[in-house]
Amino acid sequence: MNTTFVTEAVQQHDIRAHSISLLGPLVAAAGIVWAIVQPNRLTLLHPRGQGFWWLAVEPPLLLVAAGIVFTLVVARPLLADLERHRATTR
Amino acid sequence: MVHWLFAVAILFVGMCLFAEALAGREVWHMRRWRKYLWPSLTFALGLFLWPVMAFFTNSAIHMYAHGSWADALMLAGAAELGLVHGRLTSPLWRLTWPLAFVVTGTAFIVHEQNPWLFARSAFLHHLIGWTFIVGALAPLALVFRPRSAAFQAAFATVIVVVSIQLFTDRDVAPIFGHLSPLAGQQHR
């Protein structure tokens, strides 16, 4: 097989794998930045007088949670499968 | 608050769609549970729209709007589940996605009776409505080019953009400095 073609395929695979691994951390980072920019959105920091739902649903924390869950549940197994797929098609 | 809960679920669906576009459908389907993940979430979102319709709406037009979204989302999610399971074979079932987008977009625009700059929620209703209607082109293109990574990424982008728009929603808030006195006192 042409070595240039193989190198390009490996590079493309690496870019895809990096992009997948970055999805979750990027979303979690967006949540952290949001919490810093708008701390009033975190009702846990000033809980007095807040009802249950205002304490339970805090958008920046939801973003952080989505990023973590996606990384652990979706991205990690997907990256393992991507590597396995590359190994079998090599 | 309900908007934010839906926003995070929609964001998760968008992230899954991005990951599928990047990894390729073959790799995405390597684990059985994963191929059902975002279609099931979509179906569940449609289901959860029913209690929203019943408990969080204050007018008949809101009930019709939420009811039609629930129907459209459940149909699109169920069709996708049927397709990934192999029970449905015709790619034309994917037309349920552009249909869901157009129904949702139209419902958003029709049930908002105030102009764009009345308040932030009015602006977002118009914006999300038009995002869905214009964004329907992405799933429509996927019907004819189902393996196109570019169209899959475009589909994911529309979903993520809608979730961001939902996250910016507030109870009563100005939009670009405009807040109609009829909207009430700014809060949350």
Interface residues (C-beta under 8 A of the other chain):
Chain A: R16 S19 I20 L23 G24 V27 W53 W54 V57 P59 L62 L63 A65 A66 V69 F70 V74 A75 P77 L78 D81 L82 R84 H85
Chain B: M1 W4 L5 A7 V8 L11 F12 M15 C16 F18 A19 L22 A23 E26 V27 W28 M30 R31 R34 L37 F167
